[in-house]
Amino acid sequence: MKKLIMAILIMAGISATAQNHSMKGERGNMKDLTPEQIATLQTKKMTLVLDLNESQQAKIKTILTEDATARKEKMAERKANKEDGKKVLTADEKYAMQNERLDHQIARKAEMKSILNTDQYEKWVKMDSRKKMRGKGKNRGDKKEKRSSRK
């Protein structure tokens, strides 16, 4: 009986240490790139999936470059706020951030609809919704991991 319990404990320990606990994924690699490099990579991925022509690629690349630049600026701003000690956002700040984010998503969707044809747009919407669902799954994993680390 002792040997069985010991074997189970050893197997549990091995499986726990063998798992990769970093949840960064590709974003860890992307943080060192410039906004132009990120936009170029994203445009090429979209070209492969959506079969974009050159004028579509150029228009989408400008949109993605603007988005990447804005993301870098926001990340720097959040990092500065974190270093200053400001951690908790007020309800009005949270509302403003979400409102701004949703307005941006609506504008981006309209821009993509004007650039892409109907088949490409439908593929893009599916691709975009899958990307969002993947992000939600990661957030749930992070919360579970945080709960288990509290114990």
Protein Blocks (a to p, Z undefined) as FASTA:
>chain_A
ZZmmmmmmmmmmmmmmmpcfbfnlmmlmmmmpcfklmmmmmmmmmmmmnopafklmmmmm
mmmmmmmmmmmmmmmmmmmmmmnopabdcfklmmmmmmmmmmmmmmmmmmmmmmpcfklm
mmmmmmmmmmmmmmmmmmmmmmmmmmmmmZZ
